[in-house]
């Protein structure tokens, strides 16, 4: 009998799931990544990062590596791309070219896939004859990241994470990754220093123009780790409010005096308690309940958030894009 495309994909997902349970004793870790994780790499240049992981793992059977450029463009741009791709292929990687990072969930080879880690290293919207500090170029970068977060958030397994490595200093910090992610139901779990030396063979490339095969200066960089949470927007808003209040208090010490503080600010006197709430929230799924115009963390919500994620992950995302402008203003 004929097998429908849906049935074939279900069967494939089951095979992948079974394969994930094999060879647990041979697990190899490279920083945040395990050889037993299903890993998707987006926006690869010369494929040196995915090649570094695969070489350290000793296998690339669970690695899917993709580039925006076509295969011909990749091998033409980067001197080591062909050898990196050959190594990945020999180790069993699934290689894709011409993949738009803002439309991941619509790609025919990715639509039904779910991953433990989705990685986008140093995303960039391209060079448009503008300085990196130009507000219009920053908006292009933000649009790219929003599109990526929007699609990738629907492609995570339970407890899956999205990792974005990014520069910390201005103007790159003005992209506001955490804000963009929160609008796509993603909350920042952890931010750790990115060390290029931890990935032998990795070469960050400019990727465009006459110097496309040249590295760019990294400087102070971090890997931002995001996970799914349906209350990410509320959490981020509360986090921003807390930061602003702390800033105001540091600039105006007398604001801490109860006689000089408005009723709306009284909740911030429980500073240590609120800080511990945020730290706990970053370690696991969270939820909010609205109480007297303030959001408070609920312990019982952990299981509910997992349930929502499970229901969400069971069905491929079908809806079309919202207009990016309304999220990026």
Secondary structure as UniProt FT lines:
FT   HELIX           5..20
FT   TURN            21..23
FT   HELIX           24..26
FT   STRAND          29..30
FT   TURN            31..32
FT   STRAND          33..34
FT   TURN            35..36
FT   STRAND          39..42
FT   HELIX           48..57
FT   TURN            61..62
FT   STRAND          63..67
FT   HELIX           71..77
FT   TURN            79..80
FT   HELIX           81..90
FT   TURN            91..92
FT   STRAND          94..97
FT   HELIX           101..106
FT   TURN            108..112
FT   STRAND          115..121
FT   TURN            132..133
FT   HELIX           135..152
FT   TURN            153..154
FT   STRAND          156..167
FT   TURN            170..171
FT   HELIX           172..175
FT   HELIX           177..182
FT   TURN            183..185
FT   STRAND          186..193
FT   HELIX           196..198
FT   TURN            200..201
FT   TURN            210..213
FT   STRAND          221..228
FT   TURN            230..231
FT   HELIX           232..251
FT   HELIX           253..256
FT   HELIX           258..260
FT   HELIX           263..269
FT   HELIX           271..283
FT   STRAND          288..291
FT   TURN            292..293
FT   STRAND          294..297
FT   TURN            299..300
FT   HELIX           301..313
FT   HELIX           325..328
//
